[in-house]
Amino acid sequence: MVARQVGFRRAADAIAADLAKVPEVRAVALFGSLAQPLVREVPRFQPFRRHGIEILHECGDIDLAIAIDRLDNLSALNRARGRAVIDLHEQSGIGVAHHQVDIFLFGEGWADYLGRLCTFAQCPKGKVECLTPGCGRELFLKQHEGFVLEPGALAADRSVLLYERGSGFLRRASDLEATVISNSSLPRGCATNTSRRRGPSPAARHIADRG
């Protein structure tokens, strides 16, 4: 799990570098479990839960928040993501599928959640997911029914600002410490399994002092 975290963080740096080349991108931030120390937690499935056995949380994807000027060129952002994961594998051997790179799009400030970057190569694709209300109102802008971004998901202590226009790259995800902590030691509400986002409408809070 630690090796996977390290590999995904290196991938986040490489992907952020390619996304930052798209002129509309103002900022790129890493958030979710990959931006935090690995947590030992009791998984939902048996027999681990029955016996209270803790295992390391598995980082399943790369959550990137992108502040963007406009939405009429999302196809370029989609191509940049696809190109980045291909180049990453060819140059480093790190394998990350493009659909494992979850890109959350924001407009005027980090509280203005707009939707996610679609992983399909065309829009609309004619899939069931494309029937979600609001999906594709801008090409490649994906909506998820019943989705809400967890309040505090982009708080300064739960995210890492990687790139900001005018300042360049501020931090590297690969420089973050791979600390392992117990889920039981986290403050209430900060356990990694609370990062699954559910609810009727999307919302996000500012990254502290960055908006």
Sine and cosine of phi, psi and omega as CSV:
sin_phi,cos_phi,sin_psi,cos_psi,sin_omega,cos_omega
0.00,0.00,-0.62,0.79,0.02,-1.00
-0.91,0.42,-0.68,0.73,0.02,-1.00
-0.88,0.47,-0.62,0.78,0.02,-1.00
-0.91,0.42,-0.66,0.75,0.04,-1.00
-0.87,0.49,-0.71,0.70,0.00,-1.00
-0.88,0.48,-0.71,0.70,0.00,-1.00
-0.90,0.44,-0.68,0.73,0.00,-1.00
-0.92,0.39,-0.57,0.82,0.04,-1.00
-0.93,0.36,-0.63,0.78,0.09,-1.00
-0.89,0.46,-0.63,0.77,0.04,-1.00
-0.89,0.45,-0.66,0.76,0.00,-1.00
-0.86,0.51,-0.65,0.76,0.03,-1.00
-0.89,0.45,-0.72,0.69,-0.04,-1.00
-0.91,0.42,-0.67,0.74,-0.02,-1.00
-0.93,0.37,-0.67,0.74,0.03,-1.00
-0.87,0.50,-0.60,0.80,0.01,-1.00
-0.89,0.46,-0.65,0.76,0.02,-1.00
-0.96,0.29,-0.64,0.77,0.00,-1.00
-0.91,0.42,-0.56,0.83,-0.03,-1.00
-0.92,0.40,-0.29,0.96,0.02,-1.00
-0.97,0.24,-0.30,0.96,0.04,-1.00
-0.96,0.29,0.84,-0.55,-0.15,-0.99
-0.83,0.55,-0.51,0.86,-0.07,-1.00
-0.97,0.25,-0.24,0.97,-0.08,-1.00
-0.98,0.21,0.85,-0.53,0.03,-1.00
-1.00,-0.07,-0.56,0.83,-0.07,-1.00
-0.36,-0.93,0.46,-0.89,0.05,-1.00
-0.73,-0.68,0.78,-0.62,0.02,-1.00
-0.78,-0.63,0.60,-0.80,0.11,-0.99
-0.99,-0.11,0.72,-0.70,0.07,-1.00
-0.59,-0.81,-0.12,-0.99,-0.07,-1.00
0.99,0.13,-0.23,-0.97,-0.10,-0.99
-0.89,0.47,-0.46,0.89,-0.04,-1.00
-0.95,0.32,-0.37,0.93,-0.01,-1.00
-1.00,0.02,-0.01,1.00,-0.07,-1.00
-0.83,-0.56,0.25,-0.97,0.07,-1.00
-0.88,0.48,0.51,-0.86,0.09,-1.00
-0.88,0.47,0.63,-0.78,-0.05,-1.00
-0.90,-0.44,0.70,-0.72,0.17,-0.99
-1.00,0.09,0.83,-0.56,-0.07,-1.00
-0.63,-0.77,0.39,-0.92,0.08,-1.00
-1.00,0.07,0.90,-0.43,-0.03,-1.00
-0.94,0.35,0.20,-0.98,-0.06,-1.00
-0.96,0.27,-0.44,0.90,-0.13,-0.99
-1.00,0.05,0.41,-0.91,0.04,-1.00
-0.99,0.14,0.40,-0.92,0.02,1.00
-1.00,0.04,0.07,1.00,-0.06,-1.00
-0.86,0.52,-0.70,0.71,-0.03,-1.00
-0.92,0.39,-0.63,0.77,-0.03,-1.00
-0.88,0.47,-0.61,0.80,-0.05,-1.00
-0.99,-0.17,0.03,1.00,0.02,-1.00
0.91,0.41,0.55,0.83,-0.04,-1.00
-1.00,0.09,0.82,-0.57,0.02,-1.00
-1.00,-0.02,0.67,-0.74,0.13,-0.99
-0.77,-0.64,0.27,-0.96,0.00,-1.00
-0.94,0.35,0.67,-0.75,0.08,-1.00
-0.89,0.46,0.70,-0.72,0.00,-1.00
-1.00,-0.07,0.83,-0.55,0.07,-1.00
-0.97,0.23,0.93,-0.36,-0.09,-1.00
-1.00,-0.09,-0.32,0.95,-0.02,-1.00
-0.41,-0.91,0.07,-1.00,0.01,-1.00
-0.92,-0.40,0.92,-0.40,0.00,-1.00
-1.00,-0.09,0.91,-0.42,0.03,-1.00
-0.88,-0.48,0.75,-0.66,0.10,-0.99
-0.98,-0.18,0.76,-0.65,-0.03,-1.00
-0.83,-0.56,0.82,-0.57,0.16,-0.99
-1.00,0.03,0.81,-0.59,-0.16,-0.99
-0.74,-0.67,0.57,-0.82,-0.05,-1.00
-0.96,0.27,-0.65,0.76,-0.05,-1.00
-0.48,-0.88,0.21,-0.98,-0.14,-0.99
-0.91,-0.41,0.15,0.99,-0.08,-1.00
-1.00,0.03,0.12,0.99,0.00,-1.00
-0.70,-0.72,0.57,0.82,-0.03,-1.00
-0.92,0.39,-0.37,0.93,0.05,-1.00
-0.88,0.48,-0.58,0.82,0.04,-1.00
-0.92,0.40,-0.63,0.78,0.04,-1.00
-0.92,0.40,-0.63,0.78,0.02,-1.00
-0.90,0.43,-0.67,0.74,0.03,-1.00
-0.91,0.41,-0.62,0.79,0.01,-1.00
-0.89,0.46,-0.65,0.76,0.05,-1.00
-0.89,0.46,-0.74,0.67,-0.01,-1.00
-0.88,0.47,-0.67,0.74,0.01,-1.00
-0.91,0.41,-0.61,0.79,-0.04,-1.00
-0.90,0.44,-0.69,0.73,-0.04,-1.00
-0.95,0.33,-0.53,0.85,0.06,-1.00
-0.92,0.39,-0.75,0.66,0.01,-1.00
-0.88,0.48,-0.63,0.78,0.00,-1.00
-0.86,0.51,-0.71,0.70,-0.02,-1.00
-0.93,0.38,-0.66,0.75,-0.02,-1.00
-0.92,0.40,-0.59,0.81,-0.11,-0.99
-1.00,-0.02,-0.46,0.89,-0.09,-1.00
-0.79,-0.61,-0.24,0.97,-0.05,-1.00
0.99,0.15,0.00,1.00,0.03,-1.00
-0.98,0.21,0.86,-0.52,-0.05,-1.00
-0.98,-0.18,0.91,-0.41,0.09,-1.00
-0.73,-0.68,0.82,-0.57,0.04,-1.00
-0.97,0.25,0.50,-0.86,-0.05,-1.00
-0.88,0.48,-0.52,0.86,-0.01,-1.00
-0.97,0.24,-0.14,0.99,0.10,-0.99
-1.00,0.07,-0.09,1.00,0.05,-1.00
-0.98,-0.19,0.99,-0.14,-0.08,-1.00
-1.00,-0.03,0.92,-0.40,-0.08,-1.00
-0.96,-0.29,0.89,-0.45,0.00,-1.00
-0.99,-0.17,0.79,-0.61,-0.12,-0.99
-0.97,-0.25,0.68,-0.74,-0.02,-1.00
-0.76,-0.65,0.56,-0.83,-0.02,-1.00
-0.99,-0.15,-0.95,-0.30,-0.03,-1.00
-0.98,0.18,1.00,0.03,-0.01,-1.00
1.00,0.02,0.25,-0.97,-0.08,-1.00
-0.97,0.25,-0.10,1.00,0.07,-1.00
-1.00,0.02,-0.20,0.98,-0.09,-1.00
-1.00,-0.09,0.96,0.28,0.00,-1.00
-0.96,0.29,0.77,-0.64,-0.08,-1.00
-0.95,-0.30,-0.51,0.86,-0.08,-1.00
0.54,-0.84,-0.19,-0.98,0.01,-1.00
-0.90,-0.44,0.38,-0.92,0.07,-1.00
-0.97,0.24,0.84,-0.55,-0.03,-1.00
-0.90,0.43,0.53,-0.85,0.01,-1.00
-1.00,-0.10,-0.12,0.99,0.03,-1.00
-0.97,0.25,0.41,-0.91,-0.03,-1.00
-0.99,0.14,-0.22,0.98,0.05,-1.00
-0.64,-0.77,0.38,-0.93,-0.03,-1.00
-0.61,-0.79,0.83,-0.56,-0.07,1.00
-0.97,0.24,0.36,-0.93,-0.05,-1.00
-0.99,-0.13,-0.28,0.96,-0.04,-1.00
1.00,0.10,0.29,0.96,0.03,-1.00
-1.00,-0.01,0.27,-0.96,0.03,-1.00
-0.85,0.52,-0.62,0.79,-0.02,-1.00
-0.86,0.51,-0.47,0.88,-0.04,-1.00
-0.94,0.34,-0.23,0.97,-0.01,-1.00
-1.00,0.09,-0.10,1.00,0.04,-1.00
-0.86,0.50,0.75,-0.66,0.00,-1.00
-0.79,0.62,0.78,-0.63,0.02,-1.00
1.00,0.04,-0.24,0.97,-0.02,-1.00
-0.93,0.36,0.79,-0.61,0.03,-1.00
0.99,0.14,0.17,0.99,0.05,-1.00
-0.88,0.47,-0.49,0.87,0.28,-0.96
-0.87,-0.50,0.70,-0.71,-0.08,-1.00
-0.81,0.59,0.77,-0.64,0.03,-1.00
0.95,0.30,0.21,0.98,0.13,-0.99
-1.00,-0.09,0.94,-0.34,-0.12,-0.99
-0.99,-0.15,0.65,-0.76,0.10,-0.99
-0.88,-0.47,0.52,-0.86,0.03,-1.00
-0.87,-0.49,0.84,-0.55,-0.02,-1.00
-0.88,0.47,0.73,-0.68,0.03,-1.00
0.97,0.25,0.30,0.95,-0.06,-1.00
-1.00,-0.07,0.68,-0.74,0.21,-0.98
-0.63,-0.77,0.72,-0.69,0.05,-1.00
-0.96,0.27,0.78,-0.63,-0.07,-1.00
-0.83,0.56,0.79,-0.62,0.07,-1.00
-0.83,0.56,0.74,-0.67,-0.01,-1.00
1.00,0.02,-0.03,1.00,-0.02,-1.00
-0.87,0.48,-0.48,0.88,-0.01,-1.00
-0.96,-0.28,0.32,0.95,0.07,-1.00
-0.87,0.49,0.44,-0.90,-0.11,-0.99
-0.86,0.50,-0.50,0.87,-0.02,-1.00
-1.00,0.04,0.05,1.00,-0.01,-1.00
-0.79,-0.61,0.20,0.98,-0.01,-1.00
-0.53,-0.85,0.27,-0.96,-0.01,-1.00
-0.72,-0.69,0.88,-0.47,0.06,-1.00
-0.97,0.23,0.92,-0.39,-0.07,-1.00
-1.00,0.01,-0.65,0.76,-0.11,-0.99
-0.62,-0.79,0.60,-0.80,0.09,-1.00
-0.58,-0.81,0.77,-0.63,0.00,-1.00
-0.85,0.52,0.70,-0.72,-0.03,-1.00
1.00,-0.06,-0.44,0.90,0.02,-1.00
-0.93,-0.37,-0.34,0.94,-0.02,-1.00
0.99,0.15,-0.45,-0.89,-0.03,-1.00
-0.99,0.12,0.81,-0.59,-0.10,-0.99
-0.99,-0.12,-0.60,0.80,-0.01,-1.00
-0.55,-0.84,0.28,-0.96,0.11,-0.99
-0.89,-0.45,0.72,-0.69,0.03,-1.00
-0.88,0.47,-0.55,0.83,-0.03,-1.00
-0.93,0.36,-0.21,0.98,0.04,-1.00
-1.00,0.03,-0.13,0.99,0.01,-1.00
-0.93,0.37,0.57,-0.82,0.00,-1.00
-0.95,0.31,0.60,-0.80,0.02,-1.00
-1.00,-0.05,0.81,0.59,-0.02,-1.00
-0.95,0.32,0.62,-0.78,0.06,-1.00
-0.93,-0.38,0.80,-0.60,0.04,-1.00
-0.79,-0.61,0.29,-0.96,0.03,-1.00
-1.00,0.08,0.64,-0.77,0.03,-1.00
-0.84,0.54,-0.56,0.83,-0.05,-1.00
-0.93,0.36,-0.30,0.95,-0.02,-1.00
-1.00,0.01,-0.11,0.99,0.00,-1.00
-0.97,0.24,0.52,-0.85,0.13,-0.99
-0.89,0.46,0.45,-0.89,-0.01,-1.00
-0.84,0.55,0.73,-0.68,0.03,-1.00
1.00,-0.05,-0.07,1.00,-0.05,-1.00
-0.94,-0.33,0.10,1.00,0.03,-1.00
-0.90,0.44,0.55,-0.83,-0.10,-1.00
-0.90,0.44,-0.49,0.87,-0.04,-1.00
-0.95,0.30,-0.10,0.99,0.10,-0.99
-0.99,0.12,-0.06,1.00,-0.02,-1.00
-0.98,0.17,-0.12,0.99,0.11,-0.99
-0.93,0.36,0.81,-0.59,-0.19,-0.98
-0.99,-0.13,0.84,-0.55,0.02,-1.00
-0.69,-0.72,0.38,-0.92,0.08,-1.00
0.64,-0.77,0.07,-1.00,-0.13,-0.99
-0.99,0.10,-0.36,0.93,-0.09,-1.00
-0.51,-0.86,0.55,-0.83,-0.03,-1.00
-0.98,0.20,0.62,-0.79,0.06,-1.00
-0.38,-0.93,0.48,-0.88,0.05,-1.00
-0.53,-0.85,0.52,-0.85,0.05,-1.00
-1.00,-0.09,0.31,-0.95,0.03,-1.00
-0.90,0.44,0.57,-0.82,0.33,-0.94
-0.94,0.35,0.80,-0.60,-0.16,-0.99
-0.78,0.62,0.81,-0.58,0.08,-1.00
0.88,0.48,0.39,0.92,0.01,-1.00
-0.89,-0.45,-0.26,0.96,-0.14,-0.99
-0.95,0.31,0.00,0.00,0.00,0.00
